[in-house]
Amino acid sequence: MKKFILITVSLLIAGFVSYFLFVYYATYSEGVRAGELIKVSKKGVMFKTWEGEMSQGIAGAQIFSFSVLDSDKKVIEDLKQLQGQYVKVTYIERYRTFAWWGDSHYFVTSVTKEKAPFNFR
């Protein structure tokens, strides 16, 4: 009986560690999106995470919601400075996320200012 319990507990621990490693390292996709940066904020009750929104359509018809990891300090500062402007973001999409990472499955890894395609001035 002790051997059965030991094997069961070992399998449960191995399964948990495997799941954690998969969520931590595996990415579903990566890409680039452009649009007007609407919002960047740090929010949360137990875990404060950086969240943002970018409008990809006319009058905010299509919103791209994303998260930024706390360790990406330069990206956070760039997003704060570029709020309200047309930007291009590079992101990765994850299968799952942890509560302390953010709400979204999309994580921005870099941001650059772009020229808006619809300047009417």
C-alpha positions as CSV (number, residue, x, y, z in Angstrom):
1,M,0.0,0.0,0.0
2,K,2.9,2.4,0.8
3,K,4.4,1.7,-2.6
4,F,1.1,2.6,-4.3
5,I,0.7,5.9,-2.4
6,L,4.3,6.8,-3.1
7,I,3.9,6.1,-6.9
8,T,0.6,8.1,-7.0
9,V,2.1,11.1,-5.2
10,S,5.2,11.0,-7.4
11,L,3.0,10.9,-10.5
12,L,0.9,13.8,-9.3
13,I,4.0,15.9,-8.5
14,A,5.6,15.0,-11.9
15,G,2.3,16.0,-13.6
16,F,2.1,19.3,-11.8
17,V,5.8,20.1,-12.6
18,S,5.3,19.2,-16.3
19,Y,2.2,21.4,-16.5
20,F,4.0,24.3,-14.9
21,L,7.0,24.0,-17.2
22,F,4.7,23.8,-20.3
23,V,2.7,26.9,-19.3
24,Y,6.0,28.7,-18.5
25,Y,7.9,28.0,-21.6
26,A,5.5,27.0,-24.4
27,T,4.1,29.7,-26.8
28,Y,1.2,29.3,-29.1
29,S,2.1,32.1,-31.6
30,E,4.1,35.2,-32.0
31,G,3.6,38.2,-34.2
32,V,3.3,42.0,-34.7
33,R,0.2,44.2,-34.5
34,A,-0.2,48.0,-35.0
35,G,-2.8,50.4,-33.8
36,E,-3.5,53.3,-31.5
37,L,-2.4,52.6,-27.9
38,I,-5.5,53.4,-25.8
39,K,-4.6,52.3,-22.3
40,V,-1.8,51.0,-20.1
41,S,-2.5,50.4,-16.5
42,K,-1.4,48.3,-13.5
43,K,-4.4,46.5,-12.0
44,G,-5.4,43.7,-9.8
45,V,-6.4,42.8,-6.3
46,M,-4.0,40.2,-5.2
47,F,-1.5,40.3,-8.1
48,K,-0.8,43.7,-9.7
49,T,-0.2,43.1,-13.4
50,W,0.4,45.5,-16.3
51,E,-2.5,45.4,-18.8
52,G,-3.1,47.4,-22.0
53,E,-5.4,48.0,-24.9
54,M,-4.8,49.0,-28.5
55,S,-7.4,50.1,-31.0
56,Q,-7.0,48.4,-34.4
57,G,-10.0,49.8,-36.1
58,I,-12.0,53.0,-36.6
59,A,-13.4,54.4,-33.4
60,G,-12.2,51.5,-31.3
61,A,-14.2,48.9,-33.1
62,Q,-11.5,46.2,-32.7
63,I,-9.6,46.2,-29.4
64,F,-6.4,44.2,-28.8
65,S,-6.0,43.5,-25.1
66,F,-2.5,42.5,-23.9
67,S,-0.4,42.0,-20.8
68,V,3.2,43.0,-20.0
69,L,5.4,41.0,-17.7
70,D,6.8,43.0,-14.7
71,S,10.3,42.0,-15.7
72,D,10.0,44.0,-19.0
73,K,10.6,47.4,-17.5
74,K,11.7,49.1,-20.7
75,V,8.5,47.9,-22.5
76,I,6.4,49.3,-19.6
77,E,8.1,52.7,-19.8
78,D,7.8,52.8,-23.6
79,L,4.1,52.0,-23.4
80,K,3.5,54.7,-20.8
81,Q,5.3,57.3,-23.0
82,L,3.5,56.3,-26.2
83,Q,0.0,56.2,-24.8
84,G,-2.5,57.8,-27.3
85,Q,-0.1,57.4,-30.2
86,Y,0.0,54.9,-33.1
87,V,2.4,52.1,-32.2
88,K,3.6,48.6,-33.4
89,V,3.9,45.9,-30.8
90,T,5.7,42.6,-31.0
91,Y,3.9,39.9,-28.9
92,I,3.8,36.3,-28.0
93,E,0.6,34.3,-27.3
94,R,0.7,31.6,-24.6
95,Y,-1.6,28.6,-24.2
96,R,-2.3,29.5,-20.6
97,T,-1.2,32.2,-18.1
98,F,-0.6,32.5,-14.4
99,A,-2.6,35.0,-12.3
100,W,0.6,36.8,-11.4
101,W,1.5,37.3,-15.1
102,G,-1.6,39.0,-16.4
103,D,-5.2,38.6,-17.6
104,S,-4.5,38.1,-21.3
105,H,-2.8,35.3,-23.2
106,Y,-1.0,38.0,-25.3
107,F,2.3,39.3,-23.9
108,V,4.0,42.3,-25.5
109,T,7.7,42.0,-25.7
110,S,8.6,45.2,-27.6
111,V,6.9,48.4,-28.8
112,T,7.9,51.0,-31.4
113,K,6.3,54.3,-32.5
114,E,4.8,54.1,-36.0
115,K,3.5,56.7,-38.4
116,A,-0.3,56.4,-38.5
117,P,-1.7,55.3,-41.9
118,F,-4.6,57.7,-41.7
119,N,-3.2,61.2,-41.0
120,F,-5.8,63.7,-42.2
121,R,-3.8,66.8,-41.2
